Amino acid sequence: QIWCGPAMAAFNDWAKGSYLEPLENRTVVQIAKNLLEGAAVLTRAHQLRSYGAPVSQEAFRFAPRPLD
């Protein structure tokens, strides 16, 4: 048994129903690219909101997908 913290459960919830759900798609490169892309998307949405631009809730959602 592997003991892990809430981060692993959060990752599994995030990956559920997405491209990263199957274990064969969970390469280090794909996980890293999706985490970085997701962070960039959320950062842009927060920046726009802080400048007073109207930002929909959909802009704060990023689903894992194949990235090259």
PDB file of N, CA, C and O in Angstrom:
ATOM      1  N   GLN A   1       0.846  -1.172   0.000  1.00  0.00           N
ATOM      2  CA  GLN A   1       0.000   0.000   0.000  1.00  0.00           C
ATOM      3  C   GLN A   1       0.894   1.238   0.000  1.00  0.00           C
ATOM      4  O   GLN A   1       1.907   1.297   0.697  1.00  0.00           O
ATOM      5  N   ILE A   2       0.496   2.206  -0.788  1.00  0.00           N
ATOM      6  CA  ILE A   2       1.248   3.455  -0.865  1.00  0.00           C
ATOM      7  C   ILE A   2       0.424   4.543  -0.186  1.00  0.00           C
ATOM      8  O   ILE A   2      -0.711   4.815  -0.578  1.00  0.00           O
ATOM      9  N   TRP A   3       1.007   5.155   0.828  1.00  0.00           N
ATOM     10  CA  TRP A   3       0.333   6.249   1.530  1.00  0.00           C
ATOM     11  C   TRP A   3       0.665   7.551   0.814  1.00  0.00           C
ATOM     12  O   TRP A   3       1.829   7.834   0.528  1.00  0.00           O
ATOM     13  N   CYS A   4      -0.340   8.321   0.534  1.00  0.00           N
ATOM     14  CA  CYS A   4      -0.107   9.610  -0.108  1.00  0.00           C
ATOM     15  C   CYS A   4      -1.104  10.618   0.435  1.00  0.00           C
ATOM     16  O   CYS A   4      -2.119  10.267   1.037  1.00  0.00           O
ATOM     17  N   GLY A   5      -0.790  11.846   0.208  1.00  0.00           N
ATOM     18  CA  GLY A   5      -1.615  12.921   0.732  1.00  0.00           C
ATOM     19  C   GLY A   5      -2.771  13.270  -0.188  1.00  0.00           C
ATOM     20  O   GLY A   5      -3.035  12.564  -1.162  1.00  0.00           O
ATOM     21  N   PRO A   6      -3.451  14.347   0.120  1.00  0.00           N
ATOM     22  CA  PRO A   6      -4.617  14.762  -0.651  1.00  0.00           C
ATOM     23  C   PRO A   6      -4.286  15.186  -2.083  1.00  0.00           C
ATOM     24  O   PRO A   6      -5.178  15.239  -2.929  1.00  0.00           O
ATOM     25  N   ALA A   7      -3.024  15.486  -2.362  1.00  0.00           N
ATOM     26  CA  ALA A   7      -2.665  15.900  -3.719  1.00  0.00           C
ATOM     27  C   ALA A   7      -2.912  14.777  -4.725  1.00  0.00           C
ATOM     28  O   ALA A   7      -3.369  15.035  -5.838  1.00  0.00           O
ATOM     29  N   MET A   8      -2.616  13.543  -4.345  1.00  0.00           N
ATOM     30  CA  MET A   8      -2.835  12.418  -5.256  1.00  0.00           C
ATOM     31  C   MET A   8      -4.326  12.230  -5.524  1.00  0.00           C
ATOM     32  O   MET A   8      -4.724  11.973  -6.661  1.00  0.00           O
ATOM     33  N   ALA A   9      -5.137  12.354  -4.503  1.00  0.00           N
ATOM     34  CA  ALA A   9      -6.588  12.234  -4.690  1.00  0.00           C
ATOM     35  C   ALA A   9      -7.109  13.372  -5.565  1.00  0.00           C
ATOM     36  O   ALA A   9      -7.978  13.156  -6.410  1.00  0.00           O
ATOM     37  N   ALA A  10      -6.589  14.564  -5.370  1.00  0.00           N
ATOM     38  CA  ALA A  10      -7.008  15.703  -6.186  1.00  0.00           C
ATOM     39  C   ALA A  10      -6.611  15.481  -7.645  1.00  0.00           C
ATOM     40  O   ALA A  10      -7.381  15.795  -8.553  1.00  0.00           O
ATOM     41  N   PHE A  11      -5.413  14.941  -7.870  1.00  0.00           N
ATOM     42  CA  PHE A  11      -4.985  14.650  -9.242  1.00  0.00           C
ATOM     43  C   PHE A  11      -5.906  13.616  -9.880  1.00  0.00           C
ATOM     44  O   PHE A  11      -6.326  13.784 -11.025  1.00  0.00           O
ATOM     45  N   ASN A  12      -6.220  12.554  -9.152  1.00  0.00           N
ATOM     46  CA  ASN A  12      -7.097  11.515  -9.697  1.00  0.00           C
ATOM     47  C   ASN A  12      -8.481  12.068 -10.017  1.00  0.00           C
ATOM     48  O   ASN A  12      -9.073  11.684 -11.026  1.00  0.00           O
ATOM     49  N   ASP A  13      -9.005  12.952  -9.189  1.00  0.00           N
ATOM     50  CA  ASP A  13     -10.294  13.595  -9.475  1.00  0.00           C
ATOM     51  C   ASP A  13     -10.198  14.456 -10.726  1.00  0.00           C
ATOM     52  O   ASP A  13     -11.114  14.465 -11.548  1.00  0.00           O
ATOM     53  N   TRP A  14      -9.099  15.174 -10.871  1.00  0.00           N
ATOM     54  CA  TRP A  14      -8.873  16.050 -12.023  1.00  0.00           C
ATOM     55  C   TRP A  14      -8.761  15.230 -13.307  1.00  0.00           C
ATOM     56  O   TRP A  14      -9.281  15.631 -14.349  1.00  0.00           O
ATOM     57  N   ALA A  15      -8.088  14.094 -13.235  1.00  0.00           N
ATOM     58  CA  ALA A  15      -7.858  13.260 -14.415  1.00  0.00           C
ATOM     59  C   ALA A  15      -9.067  12.398 -14.779  1.00  0.00           C
ATOM     60  O   ALA A  15      -9.169  11.929 -15.913  1.00  0.00           O
ATOM     61  N   LYS A  16      -9.980  12.185 -13.835  1.00  0.00           N
ATOM     62  CA  LYS A  16     -11.129  11.301 -14.071  1.00  0.00           C
ATOM     63  C   LYS A  16     -11.955  11.793 -15.254  1.00  0.00           C
ATOM     64  O   LYS A  16     -12.318  12.967 -15.331  1.00  0.00           O
ATOM     65  N   GLY A  17     -12.243  10.884 -16.166  1.00  0.00           N
ATOM     66  CA  GLY A  17     -13.059  11.212 -17.330  1.00  0.00           C
ATOM     67  C   GLY A  17     -12.315  11.969 -18.413  1.00  0.00           C
ATOM     68  O   GLY A  17     -12.930  12.427 -19.377  1.00  0.00           O
ATOM     69  N   SER A  18     -11.010  12.110 -18.276  1.00  0.00           N
ATOM     70  CA  SER A  18     -10.222  12.863 -19.254  1.00  0.00           C
ATOM     71  C   SER A  18      -9.224  11.942 -19.950  1.00  0.00           C
ATOM     72  O   SER A  18      -9.171  10.738 -19.699  1.00  0.00           O
ATOM     73  N   TYR A  19      -8.454  12.537 -20.813  1.00  0.00           N
ATOM     74  CA  TYR A  19      -7.396  11.839 -21.533  1.00  0.00           C
ATOM     75  C   TYR A  19      -6.420  11.153 -20.581  1.00  0.00           C
ATOM     76  O   TYR A  19      -5.873  10.103 -20.919  1.00  0.00           O
ATOM     77  N   LEU A  20      -6.194  11.713 -19.423  1.00  0.00           N
ATOM     78  CA  LEU A  20      -5.221  11.155 -18.482  1.00  0.00           C
ATOM     79  C   LEU A  20      -5.792  10.079 -17.567  1.00  0.00           C
ATOM     80  O   LEU A  20      -5.066   9.548 -16.726  1.00  0.00           O
ATOM     81  N   GLU A  21      -7.060   9.747 -17.704  1.00  0.00           N
ATOM     82  CA  GLU A  21      -7.607   8.702 -16.830  1.00  0.00           C
ATOM     83  C   GLU A  21      -6.961   7.340 -17.078  1.00  0.00           C
ATOM     84  O   GLU A  21      -6.586   6.678 -16.110  1.00  0.00           O
ATOM     85  N   PRO A  22      -6.811   6.883 -18.341  1.00  0.00           N
ATOM     86  CA  PRO A  22      -6.129   5.601 -18.554  1.00  0.00           C
ATOM     87  C   PRO A  22      -4.653   5.694 -18.155  1.00  0.00           C
ATOM     88  O   PRO A  22      -3.963   6.651 -18.507  1.00  0.00           O
ATOM     89  N   LEU A  23      -4.191   4.706 -17.429  1.00  0.00           N
ATOM     90  CA  LEU A  23      -2.811   4.739 -16.936  1.00  0.00           C
ATOM     91  C   LEU A  23      -1.786   4.832 -18.053  1.00  0.00           C
ATOM     92  O   LEU A  23      -0.733   5.442 -17.867  1.00  0.00           O
ATOM     93  N   GLU A  24      -2.068   4.237 -19.217  1.00  0.00           N
ATOM     94  CA  GLU A  24      -1.091   4.270 -20.316  1.00  0.00           C
ATOM     95  C   GLU A  24      -0.877   5.676 -20.861  1.00  0.00           C
ATOM     96  O   GLU A  24       0.129   5.924 -21.526  1.00  0.00           O
ATOM     97  N   ASN A  25      -1.785   6.591 -20.601  1.00  0.00           N
ATOM     98  CA  ASN A  25      -1.622   7.982 -21.043  1.00  0.00           C
ATOM     99  C   ASN A  25      -0.909   8.844 -20.013  1.00  0.00           C
ATOM    100  O   ASN A  25      -0.588  10.000 -20.290  1.00  0.00           O
ATOM    101  N   ARG A  26      -0.660   8.306 -18.843  1.00  0.00           N
ATOM    102  CA  ARG A  26      -0.056   9.090 -17.759  1.00  0.00           C
ATOM    103  C   ARG A  26       1.466   9.029 -17.815  1.00  0.00           C
ATOM    104  O   ARG A  26       2.114   8.428 -16.958  1.00  0.00           O
ATOM    105  N   THR A  27       2.014   9.657 -18.830  1.00  0.00           N
ATOM    106  CA  THR A  27       3.469   9.761 -18.898  1.00  0.00           C
ATOM    107  C   THR A  27       3.892  11.012 -18.141  1.00  0.00           C
ATOM    108  O   THR A  27       3.098  11.931 -17.943  1.00  0.00           O
ATOM    109  N   VAL A  28       5.134  11.035 -17.730  1.00  0.00           N
ATOM    110  CA  VAL A  28       5.650  12.200 -17.009  1.00  0.00           C
ATOM    111  C   VAL A  28       5.501  13.451 -17.866  1.00  0.00           C
ATOM    112  O   VAL A  28       5.127  14.512 -17.364  1.00  0.00           O
ATOM    113  N   VAL A  29       5.791  13.328 -19.154  1.00  0.00           N
ATOM    114  CA  VAL A  29       5.725  14.480 -20.054  1.00  0.00           C
ATOM    115  C   VAL A  29       4.288  14.991 -20.174  1.00  0.00           C
ATOM    116  O   VAL A  29       4.055  16.196 -20.075  1.00  0.00           O
ATOM    117  N   GLN A  30       3.320  14.088 -20.387  1.00  0.00           N
ATOM    118  CA  GLN A  30       1.929  14.520 -20.541  1.00  0.00           C
ATOM    119  C   GLN A  30       1.373  15.126 -19.256  1.00  0.00           C
ATOM    120  O   GLN A  30       0.648  16.119 -19.299  1.00  0.00           O
ATOM    121  N   ILE A  31       1.709  14.537 -18.128  1.00  0.00           N
ATOM    122  CA  ILE A  31       1.238  15.095 -16.854  1.00  0.00           C
ATOM    123  C   ILE A  31       1.843  16.477 -16.630  1.00  0.00           C
ATOM    124  O   ILE A  31       1.135  17.415 -16.263  1.00  0.00           O
ATOM    125  N   ALA A  32       3.149  16.603 -16.851  1.00  0.00           N
ATOM    126  CA  ALA A  32       3.819  17.890 -16.643  1.00  0.00           C
ATOM    127  C   ALA A  32       3.264  18.963 -17.574  1.00  0.00           C
ATOM    128  O   ALA A  32       2.988  20.081 -17.139  1.00  0.00           O
ATOM    129  N   LYS A  33       3.101  18.630 -18.849  1.00  0.00           N
ATOM    130  CA  LYS A  33       2.580  19.617 -19.805  1.00  0.00           C
ATOM    131  C   LYS A  33       1.162  20.052 -19.442  1.00  0.00           C
ATOM    132  O   LYS A  33       0.828  21.232 -19.547  1.00  0.00           O
ATOM    133  N   ASN A  34       0.331  19.107 -19.017  1.00  0.00           N
ATOM    134  CA  ASN A  34      -1.043  19.453 -18.643  1.00  0.00           C
ATOM    135  C   ASN A  34      -1.086  20.294 -17.381  1.00  0.00           C
ATOM    136  O   ASN A  34      -1.888  21.223 -17.288  1.00  0.00           O
ATOM    137  N   LEU A  35      -0.233  19.986 -16.402  1.00  0.00           N
ATOM    138  CA  LEU A  35      -0.191  20.806 -15.187  1.00  0.00           C
ATOM    139  C   LEU A  35       0.267  22.228 -15.506  1.00  0.00           C
ATOM    140  O   LEU A  35      -0.307  23.193 -15.001  1.00  0.00           O
ATOM    141  N   LEU A  36       1.295  22.359 -16.340  1.00  0.00           N
ATOM    142  CA  LEU A  36       1.798  23.689 -16.693  1.00  0.00           C
ATOM    143  C   LEU A  36       0.798  24.466 -17.548  1.00  0.00           C
ATOM    144  O   LEU A  36       0.581  25.657 -17.326  1.00  0.00           O
ATOM    145  N   GLU A  37       0.190  23.792 -18.522  1.00  0.00           N
ATOM    146  CA  GLU A  37      -0.813  24.454 -19.367  1.00  0.00           C
ATOM    147  C   GLU A  37      -2.008  24.901 -18.527  1.00  0.00           C
ATOM    148  O   GLU A  37      -2.513  26.011 -18.695  1.00  0.00           O
ATOM    149  N   GLY A  38      -2.454  24.034 -17.627  1.00  0.00           N
ATOM    150  CA  GLY A  38      -3.569  24.386 -16.750  1.00  0.00           C
ATOM    151  C   GLY A  38      -3.237  25.567 -15.860  1.00  0.00           C
ATOM    152  O   GLY A  38      -4.071  26.448 -15.654  1.00  0.00           O
ATOM    153  N   ALA A  39      -2.020  25.589 -15.328  1.00  0.00           N
ATOM    154  CA  ALA A  39      -1.599  26.711 -14.487  1.00  0.00           C
ATOM    155  C   ALA A  39      -1.573  28.010 -15.291  1.00  0.00           C
ATOM    156  O   ALA A  39      -1.969  29.062 -14.788  1.00  0.00           O
ATOM    157  N   ALA A  40      -1.109  27.938 -16.537  1.00  0.00           N
ATOM    158  CA  ALA A  40      -1.062  29.131 -17.386  1.00  0.00           C
ATOM    159  C   ALA A  40      -2.470  29.637 -17.700  1.00  0.00           C
ATOM    160  O   ALA A  40      -2.719  30.843 -17.671  1.00  0.00           O
ATOM    161  N   VAL A  41      -3.384  28.724 -17.999  1.00  0.00           N
ATOM    162  CA  VAL A  41      -4.772  29.105 -18.304  1.00  0.00           C
ATOM    163  C   VAL A  41      -5.408  29.793 -17.100  1.00  0.00           C
ATOM    164  O   VAL A  41      -6.043  30.839 -17.241  1.00  0.00           O
ATOM    165  N   LEU A  42      -5.239  29.207 -15.921  1.00  0.00           N
ATOM    166  CA  LEU A  42      -5.821  29.802 -14.710  1.00  0.00           C
ATOM    167  C   LEU A  42      -5.187  31.149 -14.379  1.00  0.00           C
ATOM    168  O   LEU A  42      -5.880  32.072 -13.952  1.00  0.00           O
ATOM    169  N   THR A  43      -3.881  31.266 -14.573  1.00  0.00           N
ATOM    170  CA  THR A  43      -3.193  32.534 -14.306  1.00  0.00           C
ATOM    171  C   THR A  43      -3.721  33.637 -15.221  1.00  0.00           C
ATOM    172  O   THR A  43      -3.968  34.756 -14.771  1.00  0.00           O
ATOM    173  N   ARG A  44      -3.894  33.317 -16.516  1.00  0.00           N
ATOM    174  CA  ARG A  44      -4.429  34.316 -17.451  1.00  0.00           C
ATOM    175  C   ARG A  44      -5.839  34.739 -17.053  1.00  0.00           C
ATOM    176  O   ARG A  44      -6.170  35.924 -17.093  1.00  0.00           O
ATOM    177  N   ALA A  45      -6.659  33.782 -16.674  1.00  0.00           N
ATOM    178  CA  ALA A  45      -8.032  34.109 -16.276  1.00  0.00           C
ATOM    179  C   ALA A  45      -8.041  35.005 -15.037  1.00  0.00           C
ATOM    180  O   ALA A  45      -8.806  35.966 -14.970  1.00  0.00           O
ATOM    181  N   HIS A  46      -7.194  34.692 -14.060  1.00  0.00           N
ATOM    182  CA  HIS A  46      -7.119  35.526 -12.849  1.00  0.00           C
ATOM    183  C   HIS A  46      -6.596  36.928 -13.170  1.00  0.00           C
ATOM    184  O   HIS A  46      -7.075  37.914 -12.610  1.00  0.00           O
ATOM    185  N   GLN A  47      -5.616  37.016 -14.070  1.00  0.00           N
ATOM    186  CA  GLN A  47      -5.094  38.331 -14.452  1.00  0.00           C
ATOM    187  C   GLN A  47      -6.177  39.175 -15.102  1.00  0.00           C
ATOM    188  O   GLN A  47      -6.356  40.343 -14.756  1.00  0.00           O
ATOM    189  N   LEU A  48      -6.901  38.581 -16.045  1.00  0.00           N
ATOM    190  CA  LEU A  48      -7.967  39.327 -16.712  1.00  0.00           C
ATOM    191  C   LEU A  48      -9.011  39.811 -15.716  1.00  0.00           C
ATOM    192  O   LEU A  48      -9.470  40.951 -15.788  1.00  0.00           O
ATOM    193  N   ARG A  49      -9.380  38.936 -14.786  1.00  0.00           N
ATOM    194  CA  ARG A  49     -10.375  39.320 -13.776  1.00  0.00           C
ATOM    195  C   ARG A  49      -9.842  40.458 -12.903  1.00  0.00           C
ATOM    196  O   ARG A  49     -10.590  41.371 -12.556  1.00  0.00           O
ATOM    197  N   SER A  50      -8.561  40.409 -12.548  1.00  0.00           N
ATOM    198  CA  SER A  50      -7.997  41.466 -11.694  1.00  0.00           C
ATOM    199  C   SER A  50      -7.934  42.813 -12.419  1.00  0.00           C
ATOM    200  O   SER A  50      -7.908  43.864 -11.780  1.00  0.00           O
ATOM    201  N   TYR A  51      -7.911  42.778 -13.762  1.00  0.00           N
ATOM    202  CA  TYR A  51      -7.925  44.018 -14.539  1.00  0.00           C
ATOM    203  C   TYR A  51      -9.343  44.529 -14.764  1.00  0.00           C
ATOM    204  O   TYR A  51      -9.542  45.566 -15.398  1.00  0.00           O
ATOM    205  N   GLY A  52     -10.320  43.804 -14.246  1.00  0.00           N
ATOM    206  CA  GLY A  52     -11.704  44.233 -14.370  1.00  0.00           C
ATOM    207  C   GLY A  52     -12.435  43.681 -15.575  1.00  0.00           C
ATOM    208  O   GLY A  52     -13.587  44.039 -15.817  1.00  0.00           O
ATOM    209  N   ALA A  53     -11.786  42.818 -16.331  1.00  0.00           N
ATOM    210  CA  ALA A  53     -12.439  42.228 -17.497  1.00  0.00           C
ATOM    211  C   ALA A  53     -13.439  41.167 -17.038  1.00  0.00           C
ATOM    212  O   ALA A  53     -13.175  40.438 -16.082  1.00  0.00           O
ATOM    213  N   PRO A  54     -14.569  41.079 -17.705  1.00  0.00           N
ATOM    214  CA  PRO A  54     -15.523  40.023 -17.345  1.00  0.00           C
ATOM    215  C   PRO A  54     -14.972  38.662 -17.781  1.00  0.00           C
ATOM    216  O   PRO A  54     -14.624  38.466 -18.945  1.00  0.00           O
ATOM    217  N   VAL A  55     -14.901  37.744 -16.847  1.00  0.00           N
ATOM    218  CA  VAL A  55     -14.352  36.415 -17.126  1.00  0.00           C
ATOM    219  C   VAL A  55     -15.376  35.379 -16.667  1.00  0.00           C
ATOM    220  O   VAL A  55     -15.799  35.381 -15.511  1.00  0.00           O
ATOM    221  N   SER A  56     -15.764  34.504 -17.575  1.00  0.00           N
ATOM    222  CA  SER A  56     -16.748  33.474 -17.224  1.00  0.00           C
ATOM    223  C   SER A  56     -16.104  32.391 -16.364  1.00  0.00           C
ATOM    224  O   SER A  56     -14.883  32.232 -16.359  1.00  0.00           O
ATOM    225  N   GLN A  57     -16.929  31.658 -15.646  1.00  0.00           N
ATOM    226  CA  GLN A  57     -16.440  30.561 -14.805  1.00  0.00           C
ATOM    227  C   GLN A  57     -15.776  29.483 -15.648  1.00  0.00           C
ATOM    228  O   GLN A  57     -14.880  28.787 -15.170  1.00  0.00           O
ATOM    229  N   GLU A  58     -16.203  29.340 -16.892  1.00  0.00           N
ATOM    230  CA  GLU A  58     -15.620  28.330 -17.781  1.00  0.00           C
ATOM    231  C   GLU A  58     -14.131  28.593 -18.015  1.00  0.00           C
ATOM    232  O   GLU A  58     -13.374  27.656 -18.266  1.00  0.00           O
ATOM    233  N   ALA A  59     -13.711  29.838 -17.938  1.00  0.00           N
ATOM    234  CA  ALA A  59     -12.297  30.172 -18.130  1.00  0.00           C
ATOM    235  C   ALA A  59     -11.422  29.618 -17.015  1.00  0.00           C
ATOM    236  O   ALA A  59     -10.206  29.515 -17.174  1.00  0.00           O
ATOM    237  N   PHE A  60     -12.027  29.264 -15.892  1.00  0.00           N
ATOM    238  CA  PHE A  60     -11.271  28.743 -14.757  1.00  0.00           C
ATOM    239  C   PHE A  60     -11.282  27.217 -14.702  1.00  0.00           C
ATOM    240  O   PHE A  60     -10.904  26.627 -13.690  1.00  0.00           O
ATOM    241  N   ARG A  61     -11.709  26.588 -15.779  1.00  0.00           N
ATOM    242  CA  ARG A  61     -11.714  25.120 -15.847  1.00  0.00           C
ATOM    243  C   ARG A  61     -10.736  24.675 -16.926  1.00  0.00           C
ATOM    244  O   ARG A  61     -10.775  25.167 -18.054  1.00  0.00           O
ATOM    245  N   PHE A  62      -9.876  23.760 -16.580  1.00  0.00           N
ATOM    246  CA  PHE A  62      -8.947  23.192 -17.556  1.00  0.00           C
ATOM    247  C   PHE A  62      -9.005  21.683 -17.427  1.00  0.00           C
ATOM    248  O   PHE A  62      -8.733  21.137 -16.358  1.00  0.00           O
ATOM    249  N   ALA A  63      -9.356  21.010 -18.501  1.00  0.00           N
ATOM    250  CA  ALA A  63      -9.405  19.547 -18.508  1.00  0.00           C
ATOM    251  C   ALA A  63      -8.161  19.013 -19.205  1.00  0.00           C
ATOM    252  O   ALA A  63      -7.767  19.537 -20.247  1.00  0.00           O
ATOM    253  N   PRO A  64      -7.544  17.989 -18.653  1.00  0.00           N
ATOM    254  CA  PRO A  64      -6.366  17.406 -19.296  1.00  0.00           C
ATOM    255  C   PRO A  64      -6.677  16.946 -20.718  1.00  0.00           C
ATOM    256  O   PRO A  64      -7.764  16.442 -21.000  1.00  0.00           O
ATOM    257  N   ARG A  65      -5.705  17.130 -21.601  1.00  0.00           N
ATOM    258  CA  ARG A  65      -5.849  16.717 -22.997  1.00  0.00           C
ATOM    259  C   ARG A  65      -4.467  16.401 -23.554  1.00  0.00           C
ATOM    260  O   ARG A  65      -3.464  16.804 -22.966  1.00  0.00           O
ATOM    261  N   PRO A  66      -4.393  15.692 -24.671  1.00  0.00           N
ATOM    262  CA  PRO A  66      -3.077  15.399 -25.256  1.00  0.00           C
ATOM    263  C   PRO A  66      -2.393  16.696 -25.690  1.00  0.00           C
ATOM    264  O   PRO A  66      -2.979  17.499 -26.416  1.00  0.00           O
ATOM    265  N   LEU A  67      -1.181  16.891 -25.254  1.00  0.00           N
ATOM    266  CA  LEU A  67      -0.408  18.079 -25.626  1.00  0.00           C
ATOM    267  C   LEU A  67       0.913  17.628 -26.238  1.00  0.00           C
ATOM    268  O   LEU A  67       1.583  16.735 -25.718  1.00  0.00           O
ATOM    269  N   ASP A  68       1.270  18.255 -27.342  1.00  0.00           N
ATOM    270  CA  ASP A  68       2.540  17.907 -28.008  1.00  0.00           C
ATOM    271  C   ASP A  68       3.635  18.865 -27.670  1.00  0.00           C
ATOM    272  O   ASP A  68       4.759  18.712 -28.147  1.00  0.00           O
TER     273      ASP A  68
END
